[in-house]
Amino acid sequence: MFTGDDSGNWLYAALHREGLATQPESVSREDGLALRGAFITATCRCAPPDNKPTPAERRACSEYLDREVEVLTSVRVVVALGKIAWDAVLDRARRVDPRAVRPRPAFSHLAEASIVLRAGAPPVTLIGSYHPSRQNTNTGVLTRPMLQAVMRTARERASPRRGR
């Protein structure tokens, strides 16, 4: 995911600075990058027009996110890159417990919410970040220090020393 594009350049550099990736960039599948204590997924498995999936497309792909969450049993933190990802994670929490996350936490950069992603599992921290798309990075909506603050917060919240 994000290999060889500008979003990946931003994302992997930030992950690397926090010790969550073995190198600061990924240019191909065979370049040796490995994540440490991190997993990257997408809420949609297709590239819709203008990269804006419809609600129907998001619902159609939700089963993939559900399956991944079920096998990722040690998740402590989820970073949502953009509002679409934020909403997809909150929708997952609602599929686990329809009464959960009410009122629905609003998306913003560095927003945090405590949610349950798996039945019977402890809550995890959801952190919002603006997506590292060119549209956001070229206009200054997202800066490197802003993205770094998200990754630092995620690493800190995931630390086992926090009693989680």
C-alpha atoms as an extended CHARMM CRD file, in Angstrom:
* protein
*
       164  EXT
         1         1  MET       CA              0.0000000000        0.0000000000        0.0000000000  PROA      1               0.0000000000
         2         2  PHE       CA              1.3290000000        3.4570000000       -0.9690000000  PROA      2               0.0000000000
         3         3  THR       CA              4.4760000000        1.8980000000       -2.4500000000  PROA      3               0.0000000000
         4         4  GLY       CA              6.1820000000        4.1660000000       -4.9560000000  PROA      4               0.0000000000
         5         5  ASP       CA              3.9160000000        7.2030000000       -4.6560000000  PROA      5               0.0000000000
         6         6  ASP       CA              4.0870000000       10.5520000000       -2.9050000000  PROA      6               0.0000000000
         7         7  SER       CA              1.6400000000        9.5020000000       -0.1810000000  PROA      7               0.0000000000
         8         8  GLY       CA              3.9460000000        6.5990000000        0.6000000000  PROA      8               0.0000000000
         9         9  ASN       CA              6.9740000000        8.8680000000        0.6890000000  PROA      9               0.0000000000
        10        10  TRP       CA              5.3110000000       10.8950000000        3.4300000000  PROA      10              0.0000000000
        11        11  LEU       CA              3.8380000000        7.9300000000        5.2950000000  PROA      11              0.0000000000
        12        12  TYR       CA              6.8730000000        5.6430000000        5.3320000000  PROA      12              0.0000000000
        13        13  ALA       CA              9.2250000000        8.4630000000        6.3170000000  PROA      13              0.0000000000
        14        14  ALA       CA              7.0100000000        9.2880000000        9.3050000000  PROA      14              0.0000000000
        15        15  LEU       CA              6.6970000000        5.6080000000       10.2710000000  PROA      15              0.0000000000
        16        16  HSD       CA             10.4650000000        5.1570000000        9.9820000000  PROA      16              0.0000000000
        17        17  ARG       CA             11.1920000000        8.1390000000       12.2530000000  PROA      17              0.0000000000
        18        18  GLU       CA              9.0260000000        6.5020000000       14.9340000000  PROA      18              0.0000000000
        19        19  GLY       CA             10.6940000000        3.0990000000       14.5310000000  PROA      19              0.0000000000
        20        20  LEU       CA              7.6380000000        1.5550000000       12.8680000000  PROA      20              0.0000000000
        21        21  ALA       CA              9.2720000000        0.9260000000        9.4640000000  PROA      21              0.0000000000
        22        22  THR       CA             12.7400000000       -0.3710000000        8.6360000000  PROA      22              0.0000000000
        23        23  GLN       CA             13.4130000000        2.3060000000        6.0230000000  PROA      23              0.0000000000
        24        24  PRO       CA             12.0140000000        5.7280000000        5.1210000000  PROA      24              0.0000000000
        25        25  GLU       CA             10.6990000000        4.8720000000        1.6690000000  PROA      25              0.0000000000
        26        26  SER       CA              9.1860000000        2.0980000000       -0.3770000000  PROA      26              0.0000000000
        27        27  VAL       CA              9.6800000000        2.0590000000       -4.1190000000  PROA      27              0.0000000000
        28        28  SER       CA              8.7470000000       -1.5500000000       -4.9250000000  PROA      28              0.0000000000
        29        29  ARG       CA              7.5120000000       -4.7420000000       -3.3280000000  PROA      29              0.0000000000
        30        30  GLU       CA             11.0900000000       -6.0820000000       -3.2720000000  PROA      30              0.0000000000
        31        31  ASP       CA             12.7960000000       -3.0230000000       -1.7280000000  PROA      31              0.0000000000
        32        32  GLY       CA             13.1550000000       -4.5490000000        1.7490000000  PROA      32              0.0000000000
        33        33  LEU       CA             10.7680000000       -2.3060000000        3.6590000000  PROA      33              0.0000000000
        34        34  ALA       CA              9.2070000000       -4.0240000000        6.6410000000  PROA      34              0.0000000000
        35        35  LEU       CA              6.7830000000       -2.6250000000        9.1600000000  PROA      35              0.0000000000
        36        36  ARG       CA              7.3940000000       -3.0910000000       12.9010000000  PROA      36              0.0000000000
        37        37  GLY       CA              4.2870000000       -3.3330000000       15.0010000000  PROA      37              0.0000000000
        38        38  ALA       CA              2.2260000000       -1.7010000000       12.2630000000  PROA      38              0.0000000000
        39        39  PHE       CA             -0.1810000000       -2.8380000000        9.5680000000  PROA      39              0.0000000000
        40        40  ILE       CA             -1.4670000000       -0.8150000000        6.6210000000  PROA      40              0.0000000000
        41        41  THR       CA             -4.7580000000       -1.4970000000        4.8950000000  PROA      41              0.0000000000
        42        42  ALA       CA             -7.2940000000        0.3360000000        2.7690000000  PROA      42              0.0000000000
        43        43  THR       CA            -10.9860000000        0.8460000000        3.3220000000  PROA      43              0.0000000000
        44        44  CYS       CA            -11.6430000000        0.3010000000       -0.3950000000  PROA      44              0.0000000000
        45        45  ARG       CA             -9.9700000000       -2.2260000000       -2.6480000000  PROA      45              0.0000000000
        46        46  CYS       CA            -10.4270000000       -0.2910000000       -5.8660000000  PROA      46              0.0000000000
        47        47  ALA       CA             -9.3710000000        3.1030000000       -7.1880000000  PROA      47              0.0000000000
        48        48  PRO       CA            -12.6680000000        4.8720000000       -7.8060000000  PROA      48              0.0000000000
        49        49  PRO       CA            -12.9480000000        8.0490000000       -9.8970000000  PROA      49              0.0000000000
        50        50  ASP       CA            -11.2470000000       10.9940000000       -8.1640000000  PROA      50              0.0000000000
        51        51  ASN       CA            -10.2890000000        8.5690000000       -5.3420000000  PROA      51              0.0000000000
        52        52  LYS       CA            -13.7010000000        9.2050000000       -3.7590000000  PROA      52              0.0000000000
        53        53  PRO       CA            -15.4770000000        5.8940000000       -3.1600000000  PROA      53              0.0000000000
        54        54  THR       CA            -19.2350000000        5.9780000000       -2.9780000000  PROA      54              0.0000000000
        55        55  PRO       CA            -21.0360000000        4.7660000000        0.1450000000  PROA      55              0.0000000000
        56        56  ALA       CA            -21.9960000000        1.6220000000       -1.7960000000  PROA      56              0.0000000000
        57        57  GLU       CA            -18.3470000000        0.9540000000       -2.6900000000  PROA      57              0.0000000000
        58        58  ARG       CA            -17.3010000000        1.4530000000        0.9240000000  PROA      58              0.0000000000
        59        59  ARG       CA            -19.9860000000       -0.9670000000        2.1300000000  PROA      59              0.0000000000
        60        60  ALA       CA            -18.9890000000       -3.5310000000       -0.5130000000  PROA      60              0.0000000000
        61        61  CYS       CA            -15.3890000000       -3.4820000000        0.7420000000  PROA      61              0.0000000000
        62        62  SER       CA            -16.2070000000       -3.4550000000        4.4670000000  PROA      62              0.0000000000
        63        63  GLU       CA            -15.9760000000       -7.2400000000        4.7120000000  PROA      63              0.0000000000
        64        64  TYR       CA            -12.2380000000       -7.0330000000        3.9440000000  PROA      64              0.0000000000
        65        65  LEU       CA            -11.6460000000       -4.6320000000        6.8110000000  PROA      65              0.0000000000
        66        66  ASP       CA            -13.7630000000       -6.8440000000        9.0730000000  PROA      66              0.0000000000
        67        67  ARG       CA            -11.6890000000       -9.9180000000        8.2310000000  PROA      67              0.0000000000
        68        68  GLU       CA             -8.4150000000       -8.1000000000        8.8320000000  PROA      68              0.0000000000
        69        69  VAL       CA             -9.5710000000       -6.7620000000       12.1960000000  PROA      69              0.0000000000
        70        70  GLU       CA            -10.5920000000      -10.2500000000       13.3030000000  PROA      70              0.0000000000
        71        71  VAL       CA             -7.0910000000      -11.6520000000       12.7250000000  PROA      71              0.0000000000
        72        72  LEU       CA             -5.2050000000       -8.6270000000       14.0810000000  PROA      72              0.0000000000
        73        73  THR       CA             -5.7670000000       -9.5080000000       17.7100000000  PROA      73              0.0000000000
        74        74  SER       CA             -3.1620000000       -7.2230000000       19.2930000000  PROA      74              0.0000000000
        75        75  VAL       CA             -4.2590000000       -3.8870000000       17.8120000000  PROA      75              0.0000000000
        76        76  ARG       CA             -3.9810000000       -1.0150000000       20.2950000000  PROA      76              0.0000000000
        77        77  VAL       CA             -4.1750000000        1.9900000000       17.9550000000  PROA      77              0.0000000000
        78        78  VAL       CA             -5.6960000000        2.6910000000       14.5550000000  PROA      78              0.0000000000
        79        79  VAL       CA             -4.5790000000        5.7110000000       12.5320000000  PROA      79              0.0000000000
        80        80  ALA       CA             -7.2160000000        6.7570000000       10.0230000000  PROA      80              0.0000000000
        81        81  LEU       CA             -5.6830000000        8.5860000000        7.0800000000  PROA      81              0.0000000000
        82        82  GLY       CA             -8.5850000000       10.8210000000        6.1140000000  PROA      82              0.0000000000
        83        83  LYS       CA            -12.2760000000       11.0610000000        6.8960000000  PROA      83              0.0000000000
        84        84  ILE       CA            -13.1870000000        8.0960000000        4.6790000000  PROA      84              0.0000000000
        85        85  ALA       CA            -10.9070000000        5.8520000000        6.7480000000  PROA      85              0.0000000000
        86        86  TRP       CA            -12.1650000000        7.4160000000       10.0090000000  PROA      86              0.0000000000
        87        87  ASP       CA            -15.7660000000        6.6820000000        9.0260000000  PROA      87              0.0000000000
        88        88  ALA       CA            -14.9180000000        3.1330000000        7.9060000000  PROA      88              0.0000000000
        89        89  VAL       CA            -13.3310000000        2.3280000000       11.2750000000  PROA      89              0.0000000000
        90        90  LEU       CA            -16.2800000000        3.8090000000       13.1800000000  PROA      90              0.0000000000
        91        91  ASP       CA            -18.6440000000        1.8010000000       10.9620000000  PROA      91              0.0000000000
        92        92  ARG       CA            -16.6730000000       -1.3240000000       11.8920000000  PROA      92              0.0000000000
        93        93  ALA       CA            -17.1120000000       -0.4910000000       15.5810000000  PROA      93              0.0000000000
        94        94  ARG       CA            -20.8570000000       -0.1370000000       14.9980000000  PROA      94              0.0000000000
        95        95  ARG       CA            -20.9830000000       -3.5320000000       13.2860000000  PROA      95              0.0000000000
        96        96  VAL       CA            -19.4620000000       -4.9880000000       16.4610000000  PROA      96              0.0000000000
        97        97  ASP       CA            -21.8970000000       -3.1050000000       18.7100000000  PROA      97              0.0000000000
        98        98  PRO       CA            -24.7090000000       -1.0830000000       17.0830000000  PROA      98              0.0000000000
        99        99  ARG       CA            -24.9400000000        1.0920000000       20.2220000000  PROA      99              0.0000000000
       100       100  ALA       CA            -21.2450000000        1.9360000000       20.1400000000  PROA      100             0.0000000000
       101       101  VAL       CA            -19.6540000000        5.2520000000       19.2790000000  PROA      101             0.0000000000
       102       102  ARG       CA            -22.6900000000        7.4000000000       19.9540000000  PROA      102             0.0000000000
       103       103  PRO       CA            -22.4770000000       10.2450000000       19.5040000000  PROA      103             0.0000000000
       104       104  ARG       CA            -20.2380000000        9.6360000000       16.5180000000  PROA      104             0.0000000000
       105       105  PRO       CA            -16.8140000000       11.2180000000       17.1070000000  PROA      105             0.0000000000
       106       106  ALA       CA            -16.0430000000       13.9710000000       14.5980000000  PROA      106             0.0000000000
       107       107  PHE       CA            -13.0430000000       13.6250000000       12.3230000000  PROA      107             0.0000000000
       108       108  SER       CA            -10.2230000000       16.1220000000       12.5760000000  PROA      108             0.0000000000
       109       109  HSD       CA             -6.4660000000       15.9810000000       12.4650000000  PROA      109             0.0000000000
       110       110  LEU       CA             -5.2070000000       14.4000000000       15.7090000000  PROA      110             0.0000000000
       111       111  ALA       CA             -8.7620000000       13.6590000000       16.8770000000  PROA      111             0.0000000000
       112       112  GLU       CA             -8.9270000000       10.6550000000       19.1830000000  PROA      112             0.0000000000
       113       113  ALA       CA            -11.6950000000        8.2500000000       20.1100000000  PROA      113             0.0000000000
       114       114  SER       CA            -11.8280000000        5.0730000000       22.1400000000  PROA      114             0.0000000000
       115       115  ILE       CA            -13.5980000000        2.2850000000       20.2470000000  PROA      115             0.0000000000
       116       116  VAL       CA            -14.0600000000       -1.4870000000       20.3380000000  PROA      116             0.0000000000
       117       117  LEU       CA            -13.1810000000       -3.2430000000       17.0860000000  PROA      117             0.0000000000
       118       118  ARG       CA            -13.6780000000       -6.8750000000       18.1450000000  PROA      118             0.0000000000
       119       119  ALA       CA            -16.3850000000       -8.3440000000       20.3460000000  PROA      119             0.0000000000
       120       120  GLY       CA            -15.0080000000       -8.9290000000       23.8300000000  PROA      120             0.0000000000
       121       121  ALA       CA            -11.7530000000       -7.1240000000       23.0910000000  PROA      121             0.0000000000
       122       122  PRO       CA            -10.5050000000       -4.0890000000       24.9920000000  PROA      122             0.0000000000
       123       123  PRO       CA            -10.9850000000       -0.6620000000       23.4250000000  PROA      123             0.0000000000
       124       124  VAL       CA             -8.4300000000        0.7310000000       21.0030000000  PROA      124             0.0000000000
       125       125  THR       CA             -7.5140000000        4.3250000000       20.2940000000  PROA      125             0.0000000000
       126       126  LEU       CA             -8.5920000000        5.7370000000       16.9410000000  PROA      126             0.0000000000
       127       127  ILE       CA             -6.4810000000        8.6970000000       15.7890000000  PROA      127             0.0000000000
       128       128  GLY       CA             -7.4500000000       10.8920000000       12.8530000000  PROA      128             0.0000000000
       129       129  SER       CA             -5.0000000000       12.3270000000       10.3550000000  PROA      129             0.0000000000
       130       130  TYR       CA             -5.4080000000       14.2140000000        7.1560000000  PROA      130             0.0000000000
       131       131  HSD       CA             -4.5660000000       11.9020000000        4.2660000000  PROA      131             0.0000000000
       132       132  PRO       CA             -1.0460000000       12.3840000000        2.8530000000  PROA      132             0.0000000000
       133       133  SER       CA             -2.4090000000       12.9170000000       -0.6660000000  PROA      133             0.0000000000
       134       134  ARG       CA             -0.7910000000       15.4440000000       -2.9660000000  PROA      134             0.0000000000
       135       135  GLN       CA             -3.9230000000       17.5460000000       -2.6780000000  PROA      135             0.0000000000
       136       136  ASN       CA             -3.3020000000       17.8770000000        1.0740000000  PROA      136             0.0000000000
       137       137  THR       CA              0.4930000000       17.9840000000        1.1250000000  PROA      137             0.0000000000
       138       138  ASN       CA              0.9440000000       20.4090000000       -1.7740000000  PROA      138             0.0000000000
       139       139  THR       CA             -1.5230000000       22.8700000000       -0.2550000000  PROA      139             0.0000000000
       140       140  GLY       CA             -0.1700000000       22.6950000000        3.3080000000  PROA      140             0.0000000000
       141       141  VAL       CA             -3.3270000000       21.1080000000        4.7130000000  PROA      141             0.0000000000
       142       142  LEU       CA             -0.9530000000       18.3860000000        5.9430000000  PROA      142             0.0000000000
       143       143  THR       CA              2.6780000000       19.1350000000        6.7350000000  PROA      143             0.0000000000
       144       144  ARG       CA              5.4450000000       16.7030000000        7.6340000000  PROA      144             0.0000000000
       145       145  PRO       CA              5.4620000000       17.8400000000       11.2870000000  PROA      145             0.0000000000
       146       146  MET       CA              1.6780000000       17.3050000000       11.4450000000  PROA      146             0.0000000000
       147       147  LEU       CA              1.9620000000       13.7510000000       10.1120000000  PROA      147             0.0000000000
       148       148  GLN       CA              4.9130000000       13.0870000000       12.4160000000  PROA      148             0.0000000000
       149       149  ALA       CA              2.8250000000       14.2110000000       15.3980000000  PROA      149             0.0000000000
       150       150  VAL       CA              0.1820000000       11.6390000000       14.4590000000  PROA      150             0.0000000000
       151       151  MET       CA              2.7000000000        8.7990000000       14.2160000000  PROA      151             0.0000000000
       152       152  ARG       CA              4.3730000000        9.8460000000       17.4730000000  PROA      152             0.0000000000
       153       153  THR       CA              0.9950000000        9.9370000000       19.2240000000  PROA      153             0.0000000000
       154       154  ALA       CA              0.1080000000        6.5210000000       17.8020000000  PROA      154             0.0000000000
       155       155  ARG       CA              3.4000000000        5.0290000000       19.0020000000  PROA      155             0.0000000000
       156       156  GLU       CA              2.9280000000        6.5430000000       22.4470000000  PROA      156             0.0000000000
       157       157  ARG       CA             -0.6900000000        5.3420000000       22.7570000000  PROA      157             0.0000000000
       158       158  ALA       CA              0.3270000000        1.8390000000       21.6570000000  PROA      158             0.0000000000
       159       159  SER       CA              3.1250000000        1.5820000000       24.1970000000  PROA      159             0.0000000000
       160       160  PRO       CA              2.5910000000       -1.3820000000       26.5470000000  PROA      160             0.0000000000
       161       161  ARG       CA              3.8640000000        0.8170000000       29.3820000000  PROA      161             0.0000000000
       162       162  ARG       CA              0.5440000000        2.6730000000       29.2260000000  PROA      162             0.0000000000
       163       163  GLY       CA             -1.0710000000       -0.3260000000       30.8850000000  PROA      163             0.0000000000
       164       164  ARG       CA             -2.7860000000       -1.6480000000       27.7760000000  PROA      164             0.0000000000
